[in-house]
Amino acid sequence: MSVEQQCLTVLTKQMGPAAKAFLERQCKSHLKKEPAALQKSDLDELAKWCQIGTQLILGQVVGEKVKADLLALK
């Protein structure tokens, strides 16, 4: 499974169908790359931005869970 698919699995648990658009926005805005180009080495930075974005929408607890789950993919 690609890194993109692994990230989508984590995000979908919290965001449902909005996860794909959210991941794309975080990758393009903050990592300056397409989700399909994600590497394990991108997970620290991606987890940080996904936590911030998720926290704004769904709260601190969910944001921290998303970050921890993304970092666990390393």
C-alpha angles and dihedrals in degrees: 000000000000123000088247091056092046090052091047090053090054094045095044090061089064104027107028115204093353090070096087095054091042092052091047092050093048093048096047097041101041108018096034092225142097118264090242089062095057117131131191087253089065095058098090093055094039092050091052094053094041089053092052093046095044092046091056091054107029105020139259098291093054091044092054091047091052091050093049093047093049092048089050088065090071 
